[in-house]
Amino acid sequence: MNSDLLTVSEVARILRVDDTTVRRWVKQGALEAVVLPHVNARQAYRIKRATLDRVLGSINVQ
């Protein structure tokens, strides 16, 4: 697995929010994610580390 791509759970843990919150942000377009092919009902996402770094950087600036 490429360490530049983070799972929803990893991002949620870093941001200290629930997985559902991260998924909502992705669906709303607030957080850019890579959509993986899936066979289950739930959409599979990966978030680029660079995207998360930008989000964290914008939080620290405020």
RAURCOR-V476148 format. One record per backbone hydrogen bond with DSSP energy under -1.0 kcal/mol. CO is the residue of the C=O (numbers start at 0). NH is the residue of the N-H. If there is no record, write none. Layout:
co->CO nh->NH
co->CO nh->NH
This chain:
co->1 nh->4
co->3 nh->48
co->5 nh->46
co->6 nh->10
co->7 nh->11
co->8 nh->12
co->9 nh->13
co->10 nh->14
co->11 nh->16
co->17 nh->21
co->18 nh->22
co->19 nh->23
co->20 nh->24
co->21 nh->25
co->22 nh->26
co->23 nh->27
co->24 nh->29
co->24 nh->30
co->33 nh->45
co->43 nh->35
co->45 nh->33
co->46 nh->5
co->47 nh->51
co->48 nh->52
co->49 nh->53
co->50 nh->54
co->51 nh->55
co->52 nh->56
co->53 nh->57
co->54 nh->58
co->55 nh->59
co->56 nh->60
